[in-house]
Amino acid sequence: MLVSTLDYSSYLGRIAIGRIERGRVRVGDTVALLPLGEPGPVGEGLYEQARVVKLFGFEGLERVELEEAAAGNIVALAGLVGVEIGKTVTAPDYLERLAGIAVEEPTISVDCKVNDAPFAGREGKFVTGRQLRERLFRELERNVALRVEETDDPQTFTVSGRGELHLGILMETMRREGYEFQVSRPRIIPREGPHGERLEPYEELMIDCPEGYLGVVMEKLGPRRAELLDLRNPGVGTVRMRFKIPARGLLGYRSEFLTDTRGTGVMHHRFFQYGPWAGPLSGRSRGVMVADREGVAVAYALFNLQERGTMFVKPGDAVYEGMIVGESARTGDMDVNPSKEKKLTNMRTTASDEMIVLEPPRQVTLELALEYIEDDELIEVTPSSIRLRKRALGATERRKLARTARAAEES
């Protein structure tokens, strides 16, 4: 049997799942666990032995316990210590290895840290660094493409995966389990070439869209350093394009693509290869509105602010200093007061408060947040909310950091 996927149980440990190719297996049998490599016979002493403690089969979506299984059955085996995807489970007297499955290496990483925002601990059940560390390392038991590394800061962990979707699924799962944490902007994992050159991961991007949107797709992918490899027009009104694009060039493009194609386009990407560094890429073209004090957003203030951009909050939402409450229509960040209330006077008219009509705020999802934020911003993930914030909450501190960064660039 070739191990094609893994599961984990706190009682049984790692569970190997795969389809039996030949023979039979029973509970209590001793099996050989052959390492990854080329298919064919394996020499003595190059394998591990284990005992099948539990054997499970599948009926629909349910997992049922079995005493015996034969060729053709998809089963789950418990008791195999050190099992990995791609290893072969066989009888000790028949050491033949099957063609293994290669698990791709991570290409994107984020910093996952304890929530230290002013509203920390209000909504989450698990909020400490110890609980966050245990959850991340427990995920490694079943998520073989994931990597978790400790940093110099005991409250921060570097989590690496196969893309934004891979990391986003983990974050959404933890959020629903009651965890509260913060996430940095995704970044690529570079490599060093044979001659010391800097290499970065490239993705193969496939796009299907109506002919009318061909121009806008090409226009948006050009600055992202995409290289067109193939263009086909079957003559049915839909164009298929294949690109080679740096992995960091795809960050933030999915939402733009859906907007540009009015939801009619389909895109898919997978790892292509490591290639030469593509050079600098342009980031977000617009600034953000940052709350300058703690309070509760009110309709009067948001009505005046929505003329300057797109809001992320609605009346009644709690805000704090340094929290991002909207996107500005211009470049550069703007400090605003979303909790400013209308001054009370003795003047009254029947239509004085009926003119406040607010546009619906942009719904901030985890996927949108990962694409949107810059290096100086963080995502606050809680079971009830997803908030965007600046790393430095105070306006004075942010100005000092900006001056220091400009001085470093000039020197």
JOWOVEN-V807521 format. One record per residue. RES is the residue in one small letter. PHI is phi in degrees with one decimal (* if undefined). OMEGA is omega in degrees with one decimal (* if undefined). NEAR is the number of other C-alpha atoms within 10 Angstrom. Layout:
((RES	PHI	OMEGA	NEAR) (RES	PHI	OMEGA	NEAR))
//
This chain:
((m	*	175.8	26) (l	-94.9	-179.9	23) (v	-74.2	-176.0	25) (s	-103.3	176.7	16) (t	-156.9	-176.9	17) (l	-127.6	169.6	19) (d	-134.6	-178.3	15) (y	-141.3	175.4	17) (s	-131.7	179.7	11) (s	-65.9	179.5	7) (y	-93.5	-174.7	6) (l	-101.7	-176.5	14) (g	84.3	179.6	16) (r	-69.5	-179.8	22) (i	-121.1	179.9	25) (a	-89.6	-178.4	27) (i	-121.6	179.0	21) (g	-175.6	178.9	21) (r	-105.5	-179.9	16) (i	-71.8	-179.2	20) (e	-85.7	-179.3	15) (r	-146.0	173.2	12) (g	84.6	-178.5	12) (r	-135.1	177.3	16) (v	-138.6	-179.9	22) (r	-128.9	175.8	17) (v	-63.5	-178.3	17) (g	96.0	178.9	15) (d	-65.8	171.7	12) (t	-92.7	-177.4	17) (v	-124.1	176.7	20) (a	-104.9	179.9	21) (l	-110.1	-174.2	27) (l	-89.3	-177.4	25) (p	-71.7	177.8	19) (l	-65.2	179.1	17) (g	161.4	179.1	16) (e	-70.0	178.8	11) (p	-64.8	179.4	12) (g	134.9	-178.9	11) (p	-63.9	178.9	12) (v	-120.1	-179.0	16) (g	-71.5	178.9	10) (e	-66.1	177.8	9) (g	81.5	-178.7	7) (l	-103.5	-177.8	11) (y	-145.8	177.5	14) (e	-112.1	176.4	16) (q	-107.6	179.3	16) (a	-148.3	-179.3	19) (r	-118.3	179.2	17) (v	-74.6	-178.4	17) (v	-85.0	179.6	15) (k	-135.4	178.4	18) (l	-131.2	-178.0	23) (f	-124.2	170.6	21) (g	-116.5	-176.1	19) (f	-125.9	173.4	14) (e	-127.4	-173.4	9) (g	66.6	178.0	7) (l	-96.1	-176.7	6) (e	-95.2	174.5	8) (r	-106.3	-176.5	13) (v	-117.3	-178.3	13) (e	-81.9	-178.8	12) (l	-123.5	172.6	15) (e	-100.9	-176.7	12) (e	-153.7	176.6	14) (a	-143.3	-175.9	18) (a	-123.0	-178.0	15) (a	-57.3	-179.8	13) (g	98.7	-180.0	14) (n	-82.1	171.4	15) (i	-92.2	-171.8	17) (v	-130.8	174.1	25) (a	-123.8	-176.6	25) (l	-110.4	175.9	25) (a	-111.5	179.7	23) (g	110.2	-178.5	18) (l	-92.8	-178.2	24) (v	-72.6	177.9	16) (g	78.6	-179.7	11) (v	-70.5	178.4	21) (e	-135.3	175.1	22) (i	-63.4	179.8	22) (g	99.7	177.6	23) (k	-76.9	-177.8	24) (t	-109.0	175.3	28) (v	-102.7	-175.4	27) (t	-147.4	177.4	25) (a	-75.5	-178.8	18) (p	-60.7	-179.9	17) (d	-96.5	178.9	9) (y	-141.8	-171.9	11) (l	-90.1	176.3	20) (e	-121.4	-175.3	18) (r	-90.8	175.5	23) (l	-88.7	177.7	22) (a	-64.6	-173.2	15) (g	-80.2	177.0	18) (i	-106.1	179.7	15) (a	-85.5	177.0	11) (v	-90.5	-176.6	11) (e	-67.7	-179.6	12) (e	-76.8	178.3	15) (p	-64.4	178.1	19) (t	-123.7	-177.7	23) (i	-127.6	177.7	21) (s	-136.6	175.8	23) (v	-136.7	172.2	20) (d	-97.7	178.6	20) (c	-110.1	-173.0	23) (k	-134.3	179.2	23) (v	-67.0	-179.7	24) (n	-71.6	178.3	25) (d	-119.4	178.5	14) (a	-72.5	-179.8	18) (p	-57.4	-179.2	14) (f	-96.5	-176.8	12) (a	-63.0	175.6	15) (g	85.3	-177.7	17) (r	-81.5	-172.0	11) (e	-118.1	-174.3	16) (g	-90.0	176.7	20) (k	-96.2	179.2	15) (f	-116.9	-170.9	20) (v	-127.7	-174.6	20) (t	-89.6	178.4	16) (g	-64.9	178.9	17) (r	-63.8	179.7	12) (q	-66.1	178.0	14) (l	-65.6	179.8	22) (r	-63.6	179.9	20) (e	-61.2	-178.6	10) (r	-68.2	-178.9	14) (l	-66.9	-179.4	21) (f	-73.5	175.2	15) (r	-69.5	178.3	13) (e	-65.0	-179.1	16) (l	-65.3	-178.1	14) (e	-66.1	-177.6	17) (r	-121.2	-177.4	19) (n	-103.7	-169.5	17) (v	-73.8	179.6	16) (a	-87.4	-177.2	15) (l	-96.1	174.5	22) (r	-129.9	177.8	18) (v	-127.4	-179.0	19) (e	-128.0	175.1	13) (e	-82.3	-179.5	13) (t	-116.8	177.7	11) (d	-64.2	176.2	7) (d	-86.4	-177.6	8) (p	-65.7	180.0	12) (q	-97.6	-176.3	17) (t	-125.1	179.8	21) (f	-131.8	176.9	22) (t	-93.4	-178.1	17) (v	-111.6	-177.2	21) (s	-117.0	-179.1	25) (g	-148.4	-173.2	25) (r	-88.1	179.3	18) (g	158.3	-179.5	22) (e	-61.7	-178.8	21) (l	-65.6	179.5	13) (h	-59.8	-179.8	16) (l	-71.4	-179.2	20) (g	-63.9	178.3	15) (i	-63.6	178.1	13) (l	-62.4	-178.5	15) (m	-64.7	179.6	22) (e	-65.6	177.4	17) (t	-63.7	179.0	12) (m	-64.5	179.6	21) (r	-61.9	-179.2	21) (r	-70.8	177.1	13) (e	-80.8	177.8	14) (g	105.5	179.8	15) (y	-85.7	179.1	25) (e	-127.5	-175.1	30) (f	-159.8	178.1	27) (q	-125.3	-175.9	22) (v	-131.5	178.0	24) (s	-90.3	177.5	22) (r	-69.3	177.1	20) (p	-61.7	178.0	22) (r	-138.8	-177.8	18) (i	-81.0	178.5	20) (i	-105.2	-177.8	17) (p	-77.8	175.1	16) (r	-131.3	177.4	17) (e	-106.7	-178.5	12) (g	-73.9	-178.0	13) (p	-64.1	-179.9	8) (h	-108.4	178.0	6) (g	86.0	-179.5	8) (e	-76.5	-178.9	11) (r	-89.0	-180.0	15) (l	-115.4	176.8	18) (e	-133.1	-178.6	20) (p	-73.4	174.8	22) (y	-113.8	179.3	26) (e	-114.6	171.4	22) (e	-91.9	-173.8	19) (l	-107.4	176.6	23) (m	-110.3	-178.8	18) (i	-129.0	171.0	19) (d	-117.3	-179.4	19) (c	-151.6	175.6	20) (p	-60.7	-176.9	16) (e	-56.9	-176.0	14) (g	-64.8	-178.5	12) (y	-102.3	-179.4	18) (l	-60.2	-176.5	18) (g	-64.1	-176.9	9) (v	-69.9	177.3	12) (v	-66.4	178.8	18) (m	-63.7	-179.4	14) (e	-65.0	-178.6	10) (k	-75.9	-177.9	15) (l	-81.3	179.5	18) (g	-59.1	178.3	13) (p	-64.2	178.9	12) (r	-89.0	175.3	22) (r	66.2	177.6	19) (a	-81.8	178.6	23) (e	-115.1	-178.5	16) (l	-74.3	179.6	15) (l	-99.2	-176.0	12) (d	-158.3	177.8	11) (l	-139.4	-178.8	13) (r	-129.8	177.0	11) (n	-125.6	-177.7	13) (p	-67.8	179.6	9) (g	88.8	179.3	8) (v	-112.9	178.5	8) (g	94.1	-179.3	10) (t	-119.2	-179.7	18) (v	-109.3	175.1	19) (r	-112.0	-179.4	18) (m	-122.2	176.8	20) (r	-123.9	-176.8	20) (f	-120.8	166.1	20) (k	-113.5	-170.5	20) (i	-139.9	174.4	24) (p	-59.8	-178.7	29) (a	-59.6	179.2	26) (r	-72.3	175.9	23) (g	-72.9	178.6	22) (l	-86.5	-178.8	20) (l	-64.2	178.3	20) (g	86.4	-176.2	19) (y	-86.8	-173.6	16) (r	-59.2	-179.2	16) (s	-66.5	176.4	14) (e	-62.8	-178.8	13) (f	-62.9	180.0	22) (l	-64.7	177.5	14) (t	-69.3	-176.7	12) (d	-64.8	-177.3	16) (t	-96.7	179.8	17) (r	54.9	178.0	10) (g	78.0	-177.3	11) (t	-94.6	-177.8	13) (g	-89.2	177.3	18) (v	-127.6	178.1	15) (m	-129.5	178.9	15) (h	-145.5	178.5	12) (h	-140.6	177.7	18) (r	-146.1	-177.7	13) (f	-63.4	-178.4	20) (f	-106.3	179.9	15) (q	-173.8	170.0	13) (y	-91.2	-177.9	19) (g	-136.7	-178.9	16) (p	-62.8	179.6	16) (w	-59.4	-173.5	15) (a	-82.8	-179.3	17) (g	97.5	-177.4	8) (p	-69.5	176.3	10) (l	-119.4	179.7	12) (s	-72.1	-179.7	8) (g	-94.1	-178.8	14) (r	-66.6	-174.5	13) (s	-86.3	-177.7	10) (r	-118.8	176.5	13) (g	-86.4	-178.2	16) (v	-127.5	172.8	24) (m	-95.4	-175.9	26) (v	-116.2	178.4	27) (a	-65.3	-177.5	26) (d	-101.1	178.5	21) (r	-162.2	178.0	19) (e	-85.3	-179.9	16) (g	172.4	179.2	17) (v	-122.7	-179.3	17) (a	-64.1	-180.0	23) (v	-121.4	-175.2	20) (a	-64.8	-177.6	19) (y	-61.5	179.8	18) (a	-70.5	-178.6	18) (l	-66.4	178.3	28) (f	-62.3	178.6	18) (n	-76.3	-177.1	13) (l	-82.2	-175.4	19) (q	-66.6	175.2	17) (e	-71.2	-176.8	12) (r	-98.6	179.9	15) (g	168.5	-178.2	16) (t	-108.3	-176.6	20) (m	-89.4	175.3	25) (f	-107.1	-176.5	18) (v	-122.1	178.9	22) (k	-125.5	179.4	19) (p	-56.7	-178.8	17) (g	99.1	178.6	12) (d	-75.4	176.4	14) (a	-77.8	179.5	16) (v	-129.7	176.9	24) (y	-138.9	-178.8	23) (e	-63.0	-178.3	22) (g	95.9	179.1	25) (m	-81.7	178.9	30) (i	-82.7	-175.7	28) (v	-110.4	179.8	29) (g	-177.8	177.1	26) (e	-106.0	-179.9	21) (s	-78.3	177.8	22) (a	-80.2	-177.9	17) (r	-118.2	174.1	13) (t	-76.5	-179.2	12) (g	90.0	-178.9	11) (d	-82.0	-176.8	15) (m	-133.5	176.0	18) (d	-84.7	-175.3	17) (v	-132.4	177.9	20) (n	-119.3	-178.3	23) (p	-75.8	-179.8	33) (s	-105.8	179.7	24) (k	-72.2	-177.4	16) (e	-98.8	179.7	14) (k	-72.5	178.8	10) (k	-68.3	-179.4	5) (l	-85.1	176.5	7) (t	-133.3	178.2	6) (n	-93.5	177.1	4) (m	-91.9	-178.9	6) (r	-134.7	171.7	9) (t	-133.3	-177.0	7) (t	-68.4	-176.2	6) (a	-110.9	-173.7	8) (s	-66.3	-176.4	9) (d	-108.5	-178.7	10) (e	-86.0	-177.4	8) (m	-85.6	179.9	8) (i	-80.2	178.0	14) (v	-120.0	-175.9	11) (l	-99.6	171.9	15) (e	-76.2	177.6	13) (p	-60.3	179.7	11) (p	-70.0	175.7	16) (r	-70.7	-179.2	13) (q	-75.8	-178.5	12) (v	-89.1	174.6	16) (t	-98.8	-179.6	12) (l	-63.3	179.3	20) (e	-64.0	178.5	17) (l	-63.7	-178.6	13) (a	-64.1	179.3	21) (l	-62.8	179.4	24) (e	-78.0	-166.7	19) (y	-88.7	-167.4	19) (i	-68.9	175.9	21) (e	-103.9	-175.3	15) (d	-65.8	-177.4	12) (d	-93.2	-177.5	13) (e	-128.5	-179.8	20) (l	-134.6	173.4	26) (i	-106.4	175.6	25) (e	-95.5	-175.5	25) (v	-107.3	176.2	23) (t	-131.7	179.0	28) (p	-59.8	-175.8	18) (s	-107.4	-171.3	12) (s	-142.5	168.7	14) (i	-127.9	-177.0	16) (r	-117.8	173.4	20) (l	-105.7	-177.9	24) (r	-147.8	172.4	22) (k	-84.9	175.8	21) (r	-61.6	175.6	17) (a	-94.1	-173.6	17) (l	-74.6	-176.8	21) (g	-76.8	179.9	15) (a	-64.9	179.8	18) (t	-64.4	179.2	10) (e	-64.8	178.8	11) (r	-65.8	178.0	16) (r	-65.6	178.0	12) (k	-63.5	179.1	10) (l	-65.0	178.4	14) (a	-65.4	177.8	12) (r	-63.7	179.3	11) (t	-63.2	179.8	11) (a	-65.6	178.3	11) (r	-64.9	178.8	10) (a	-65.7	178.6	10) (a	-67.8	179.3	9) (e	-69.1	-179.4	8) (e	-68.3	179.9	6) (s	-80.6	*	5))
//
